[in-house]
Amino acid sequence: MTPALEVRDLTVVYRDAPALDRATLAVPAGTLAAIVGPNGAGKSTLLKAVQDLVPRVNGEVRVFGVPYRQARLRVGYVPQRTAVDWDFPTDVLDVVLMGTYGRLGWLRRPGRAERETALSALELVGMRDLAHRQIGQLSGGQQQRVFLARALAQQAELYLMDEPFAGVDAATERAIVDVLRGLRAAGKTVVCVHHDLESVPDYFDWVALLNVRVIASGWVSEVFTPDRLAETYGGRLGLLTRIGMA
């Protein structure tokens, strides 16, 4: 089966230092995939480079077997919540409607169908009752749900999410997990930058261990091992002890 996302020899350089060094991986379609590694490992850079949001020195990216630019409308993106100006004067529904713009094009305005799509996405993340709330009035967990709803409104086949669980409460984390599992059940593929090693075996099927280069990638049951994690995190075995893997 053609991978949902395939990256070959992807290299990104910041200030003359590699942020990614010949990263190569292939994410199977229909999986929940995690990208894990220490701070500064290039996890967010990987998601951005896949979408041409940062320049790459070399490398190839394919989405469902074709270059990203040909598959752009099949990809939904949830950036880090801290990357957004939450003081911008707009409401929740308008933010989620932005997820429909790619398919509409610049000359058409969202209509009834797009509004229903956005409201359905908000329903899935438990935010429909707050559709007309100003985004600056939301809690961190609510903001993350809005971001997720915007991605769902894109009706994509591959979702790239940059730390969707960061800084959210337990109820929001459970709600996000339920949504991700629903996407998988519908045949979608989700790739998440993730920082909580303890939850990886519970939440994900497939994992890539990244520290500038890809240390290993594959099914969680095969790749998520103490030796591989020690190599990825520079032998910080205290971390692995805390999660019961050392």
Contacts in CASP RR format, 6 or more apart in sequence:
PFRMAT RR
TARGET T0000
AUTHOR 0000-0000-0000
METHOD contacts of the structure
MODEL  1
MTPALEVRDLTVVYRDAPALDRATLAVPAGTLAAIVGPNGAGKSTLLKAV
QDLVPRVNGEVRVFGVPYRQARLRVGYVPQRTAVDWDFPTDVLDVVLMGT
YGRLGWLRRPGRAERETALSALELVGMRDLAHRQIGQLSGGQQQRVFLAR
ALAQQAELYLMDEPFAGVDAATERAIVDVLRGLRAAGKTVVCVHHDLESV
PDYFDWVALLNVRVIASGWVSEVFTPDRLAETYGGRLGLLTRIGMA
1 28 0 8 1.000
1 29 0 8 1.000
2 29 0 8 1.000
2 64 0 8 1.000
2 65 0 8 1.000
3 26 0 8 1.000
3 27 0 8 1.000
3 28 0 8 1.000
3 29 0 8 1.000
3 62 0 8 1.000
3 64 0 8 1.000
3 65 0 8 1.000
4 27 0 8 1.000
4 28 0 8 1.000
4 29 0 8 1.000
4 30 0 8 1.000
4 31 0 8 1.000
4 63 0 8 1.000
4 64 0 8 1.000
4 157 0 8 1.000
4 158 0 8 1.000
4 189 0 8 1.000
4 191 0 8 1.000
5 25 0 8 1.000
5 26 0 8 1.000
5 27 0 8 1.000
5 50 0 8 1.000
5 61 0 8 1.000
5 62 0 8 1.000
5 63 0 8 1.000
5 158 0 8 1.000
5 189 0 8 1.000
5 191 0 8 1.000
6 25 0 8 1.000
6 26 0 8 1.000
6 27 0 8 1.000
6 60 0 8 1.000
6 61 0 8 1.000
6 62 0 8 1.000
6 63 0 8 1.000
6 65 0 8 1.000
7 23 0 8 1.000
7 24 0 8 1.000
7 25 0 8 1.000
7 26 0 8 1.000
7 46 0 8 1.000
7 50 0 8 1.000
7 59 0 8 1.000
7 60 0 8 1.000
7 61 0 8 1.000
8 24 0 8 1.000
8 59 0 8 1.000
8 60 0 8 1.000
8 61 0 8 1.000
9 22 0 8 1.000
9 23 0 8 1.000
9 24 0 8 1.000
9 58 0 8 1.000
9 59 0 8 1.000
9 60 0 8 1.000
10 20 0 8 1.000
10 22 0 8 1.000
10 23 0 8 1.000
10 24 0 8 1.000
10 46 0 8 1.000
10 49 0 8 1.000
10 50 0 8 1.000
10 56 0 8 1.000
10 58 0 8 1.000
10 59 0 8 1.000
10 60 0 8 1.000
10 61 0 8 1.000
11 18 0 8 1.000
11 20 0 8 1.000
11 21 0 8 1.000
11 22 0 8 1.000
11 23 0 8 1.000
11 56 0 8 1.000
11 57 0 8 1.000
11 58 0 8 1.000
11 59 0 8 1.000
12 18 0 8 1.000
12 19 0 8 1.000
12 20 0 8 1.000
12 42 0 8 1.000
12 45 0 8 1.000
12 49 0 8 1.000
12 54 0 8 1.000
12 55 0 8 1.000
12 56 0 8 1.000
12 57 0 8 1.000
13 19 0 8 1.000
13 57 0 8 1.000
14 45 0 8 1.000
18 212 0 8 1.000
19 40 0 8 1.000
19 42 0 8 1.000
19 45 0 8 1.000
19 212 0 8 1.000
20 42 0 8 1.000
20 45 0 8 1.000
20 46 0 8 1.000
20 49 0 8 1.000
20 56 0 8 1.000
20 212 0 8 1.000
20 213 0 8 1.000
21 212 0 8 1.000
21 213 0 8 1.000
22 213 0 8 1.000
23 46 0 8 1.000
23 210 0 8 1.000
23 213 0 8 1.000
23 214 0 8 1.000
24 214 0 8 1.000
25 208 0 8 1.000
25 214 0 8 1.000
25 217 0 8 1.000
26 217 0 8 1.000
27 33 0 8 1.000
27 189 0 8 1.000
27 191 0 8 1.000
27 206 0 8 1.000
27 208 0 8 1.000
28 189 0 8 1.000
28 206 0 8 1.000
29 64 0 8 1.000
29 187 0 8 1.000
29 189 0 8 1.000
30 184 0 8 1.000
30 187 0 8 1.000
30 188 0 8 1.000
30 189 0 8 1.000
31 184 0 8 1.000
31 189 0 8 1.000
31 190 0 8 1.000
31 204 0 8 1.000
31 205 0 8 1.000
31 206 0 8 1.000
32 180 0 8 1.000
32 181 0 8 1.000
32 184 0 8 1.000
32 190 0 8 1.000
32 192 0 8 1.000
32 203 0 8 1.000
32 204 0 8 1.000
32 205 0 8 1.000
32 206 0 8 1.000
33 189 0 8 1.000
33 190 0 8 1.000
33 191 0 8 1.000
33 192 0 8 1.000
33 204 0 8 1.000
33 205 0 8 1.000
33 206 0 8 1.000
33 207 0 8 1.000
33 208 0 8 1.000
34 191 0 8 1.000
34 192 0 8 1.000
34 193 0 8 1.000
34 194 0 8 1.000
34 200 0 8 1.000
34 203 0 8 1.000
34 204 0 8 1.000
34 206 0 8 1.000
34 207 0 8 1.000
34 208 0 8 1.000
34 220 0 8 1.000
35 43 0 8 1.000
35 46 0 8 1.000
35 47 0 8 1.000
35 191 0 8 1.000
35 192 0 8 1.000
35 193 0 8 1.000
35 194 0 8 1.000
35 207 0 8 1.000
35 208 0 8 1.000
35 210 0 8 1.000
36 43 0 8 1.000
36 193 0 8 1.000
36 194 0 8 1.000
36 195 0 8 1.000
36 197 0 8 1.000
36 200 0 8 1.000
36 207 0 8 1.000
36 208 0 8 1.000
36 209 0 8 1.000
36 210 0 8 1.000
36 232 0 8 1.000
37 43 0 8 1.000
37 195 0 8 1.000
37 209 0 8 1.000
37 210 0 8 1.000
37 211 0 8 1.000
37 232 0 8 1.000
37 233 0 8 1.000
38 211 0 8 1.000
38 232 0 8 1.000
38 233 0 8 1.000
38 234 0 8 1.000
40 212 0 8 1.000
41 210 0 8 1.000
41 211 0 8 1.000
41 212 0 8 1.000
41 232 0 8 1.000
42 210 0 8 1.000
42 212 0 8 1.000
43 162 0 8 1.000
43 193 0 8 1.000
43 210 0 8 1.000
44 80 0 8 1.000
44 162 0 8 1.000
44 163 0 8 1.000
44 193 0 8 1.000
45 54 0 8 1.000
46 193 0 8 1.000
46 210 0 8 1.000
47 77 0 8 1.000
47 160 0 8 1.000
47 162 0 8 1.000
47 191 0 8 1.000
47 193 0 8 1.000
48 54 0 8 1.000
49 56 0 8 1.000
49 61 0 8 1.000
50 61 0 8 1.000
50 63 0 8 1.000
50 68 0 8 1.000
50 160 0 8 1.000
51 68 0 8 1.000
51 72 0 8 1.000
51 75 0 8 1.000
51 77 0 8 1.000
51 160 0 8 1.000
52 68 0 8 1.000
52 69 0 8 1.000
60 67 0 8 1.000
61 67 0 8 1.000
61 68 0 8 1.000
62 68 0 8 1.000
63 70 0 8 1.000
63 71 0 8 1.000
63 74 0 8 1.000
63 75 0 8 1.000
63 158 0 8 1.000
64 71 0 8 1.000
64 74 0 8 1.000
64 157 0 8 1.000
64 158 0 8 1.000
65 71 0 8 1.000
68 75 0 8 1.000
71 158 0 8 1.000
73 102 0 8 1.000
73 103 0 8 1.000
73 154 0 8 1.000
73 156 0 8 1.000
74 156 0 8 1.000
74 157 0 8 1.000
74 158 0 8 1.000
75 154 0 8 1.000
75 156 0 8 1.000
75 157 0 8 1.000
75 158 0 8 1.000
75 159 0 8 1.000
75 160 0 8 1.000
76 151 0 8 1.000
76 154 0 8 1.000
76 156 0 8 1.000
76 158 0 8 1.000
76 159 0 8 1.000
76 160 0 8 1.000
77 151 0 8 1.000
77 159 0 8 1.000
77 160 0 8 1.000
77 161 0 8 1.000
78 147 0 8 1.000
78 148 0 8 1.000
78 150 0 8 1.000
78 151 0 8 1.000
78 159 0 8 1.000
78 160 0 8 1.000
78 161 0 8 1.000
78 162 0 8 1.000
78 164 0 8 1.000
79 147 0 8 1.000
79 162 0 8 1.000
80 162 0 8 1.000
80 163 0 8 1.000
80 166 0 8 1.000
81 140 0 8 1.000
81 143 0 8 1.000
81 144 0 8 1.000
81 147 0 8 1.000
81 166 0 8 1.000
81 167 0 8 1.000
84 143 0 8 1.000
84 147 0 8 1.000
86 135 0 8 1.000
86 136 0 8 1.000
86 138 0 8 1.000
86 143 0 8 1.000
87 136 0 8 1.000
88 135 0 8 1.000
89 134 0 8 1.000
90 134 0 8 1.000
90 135 0 8 1.000
91 131 0 8 1.000
91 132 0 8 1.000
91 133 0 8 1.000
91 134 0 8 1.000
91 135 0 8 1.000
92 122 0 8 1.000
92 127 0 8 1.000
92 130 0 8 1.000
92 131 0 8 1.000
92 132 0 8 1.000
92 133 0 8 1.000
92 135 0 8 1.000
92 138 0 8 1.000
92 146 0 8 1.000
93 115 0 8 1.000
93 118 0 8 1.000
93 119 0 8 1.000
93 122 0 8 1.000
93 131 0 8 1.000
93 132 0 8 1.000
95 135 0 8 1.000
95 146 0 8 1.000
95 150 0 8 1.000
96 118 0 8 1.000
96 121 0 8 1.000
96 122 0 8 1.000
96 131 0 8 1.000
96 146 0 8 1.000
96 149 0 8 1.000
96 150 0 8 1.000
96 153 0 8 1.000
97 110 0 8 1.000
97 114 0 8 1.000
97 115 0 8 1.000
97 118 0 8 1.000
97 153 0 8 1.000
98 150 0 8 1.000
98 153 0 8 1.000
99 118 0 8 1.000
99 150 0 8 1.000
99 151 0 8 1.000
99 153 0 8 1.000
99 154 0 8 1.000
100 110 0 8 1.000
100 114 0 8 1.000
100 117 0 8 1.000
100 118 0 8 1.000
100 153 0 8 1.000
100 154 0 8 1.000
101 110 0 8 1.000
102 154 0 8 1.000
103 154 0 8 1.000
103 155 0 8 1.000
104 110 0 8 1.000
104 114 0 8 1.000
110 118 0 8 1.000
114 153 0 8 1.000
117 153 0 8 1.000
117 155 0 8 1.000
118 149 0 8 1.000
118 153 0 8 1.000
119 128 0 8 1.000
119 131 0 8 1.000
121 149 0 8 1.000
121 150 0 8 1.000
121 152 0 8 1.000
121 153 0 8 1.000
122 128 0 8 1.000
122 130 0 8 1.000
122 131 0 8 1.000
122 146 0 8 1.000
122 149 0 8 1.000
124 149 0 8 1.000
124 152 0 8 1.000
124 179 0 8 1.000
125 145 0 8 1.000
125 146 0 8 1.000
125 148 0 8 1.000
125 149 0 8 1.000
125 152 0 8 1.000
125 175 0 8 1.000
125 176 0 8 1.000
125 179 0 8 1.000
126 145 0 8 1.000
126 175 0 8 1.000
127 142 0 8 1.000
127 145 0 8 1.000
127 146 0 8 1.000
127 149 0 8 1.000
130 138 0 8 1.000
130 142 0 8 1.000
135 143 0 8 1.000
135 146 0 8 1.000
138 146 0 8 1.000
139 169 0 8 1.000
140 167 0 8 1.000
140 168 0 8 1.000
141 167 0 8 1.000
141 168 0 8 1.000
141 169 0 8 1.000
141 172 0 8 1.000
142 172 0 8 1.000
144 164 0 8 1.000
144 166 0 8 1.000
144 167 0 8 1.000
144 168 0 8 1.000
144 172 0 8 1.000
144 176 0 8 1.000
145 172 0 8 1.000
145 175 0 8 1.000
145 176 0 8 1.000
147 164 0 8 1.000
148 161 0 8 1.000
148 164 0 8 1.000
148 176 0 8 1.000
148 179 0 8 1.000
151 159 0 8 1.000
151 161 0 8 1.000
152 179 0 8 1.000
156 188 0 8 1.000
157 188 0 8 1.000
157 189 0 8 1.000
158 188 0 8 1.000
158 189 0 8 1.000
158 190 0 8 1.000
158 191 0 8 1.000
159 183 0 8 1.000
159 188 0 8 1.000
159 189 0 8 1.000
159 190 0 8 1.000
159 191 0 8 1.000
160 191 0 8 1.000
161 190 0 8 1.000
161 191 0 8 1.000
161 192 0 8 1.000
161 193 0 8 1.000
162 192 0 8 1.000
162 193 0 8 1.000
163 192 0 8 1.000
163 193 0 8 1.000
163 194 0 8 1.000
163 195 0 8 1.000
164 176 0 8 1.000
164 192 0 8 1.000
165 173 0 8 1.000
165 176 0 8 1.000
165 192 0 8 1.000
165 194 0 8 1.000
165 195 0 8 1.000
165 196 0 8 1.000
165 199 0 8 1.000
166 195 0 8 1.000
168 176 0 8 1.000
177 203 0 8 1.000
180 190 0 8 1.000
180 192 0 8 1.000
180 203 0 8 1.000
182 188 0 8 1.000
183 190 0 8 1.000
184 190 0 8 1.000
184 205 0 8 1.000
192 204 0 8 1.000
194 200 0 8 1.000
194 203 0 8 1.000
194 204 0 8 1.000
197 229 0 8 1.000
197 239 0 8 1.000
197 240 0 8 1.000
197 243 0 8 1.000
197 245 0 8 1.000
198 242 0 8 1.000
198 243 0 8 1.000
200 207 0 8 1.000
200 220 0 8 1.000
200 224 0 8 1.000
201 220 0 8 1.000
201 224 0 8 1.000
204 220 0 8 1.000
205 219 0 8 1.000
205 220 0 8 1.000
206 217 0 8 1.000
206 218 0 8 1.000
206 219 0 8 1.000
206 220 0 8 1.000
207 217 0 8 1.000
207 218 0 8 1.000
207 219 0 8 1.000
207 220 0 8 1.000
207 223 0 8 1.000
207 224 0 8 1.000
208 214 0 8 1.000
208 216 0 8 1.000
208 217 0 8 1.000
208 218 0 8 1.000
209 215 0 8 1.000
209 216 0 8 1.000
209 217 0 8 1.000
209 223 0 8 1.000
209 224 0 8 1.000
209 228 0 8 1.000
209 229 0 8 1.000
209 231 0 8 1.000
209 232 0 8 1.000
210 232 0 8 1.000
211 232 0 8 1.000
211 233 0 8 1.000
211 234 0 8 1.000
215 228 0 8 1.000
215 231 0 8 1.000
215 232 0 8 1.000
216 223 0 8 1.000
216 228 0 8 1.000
216 231 0 8 1.000
216 232 0 8 1.000
217 223 0 8 1.000
225 245 0 8 1.000
226 240 0 8 1.000
226 245 0 8 1.000
226 246 0 8 1.000
229 239 0 8 1.000
229 240 0 8 1.000
229 245 0 8 1.000
230 236 0 8 1.000
230 237 0 8 1.000
230 240 0 8 1.000
230 246 0 8 1.000
233 239 0 8 1.000
233 240 0 8 1.000
237 246 0 8 1.000
238 246 0 8 1.000
240 246 0 8 1.000
END
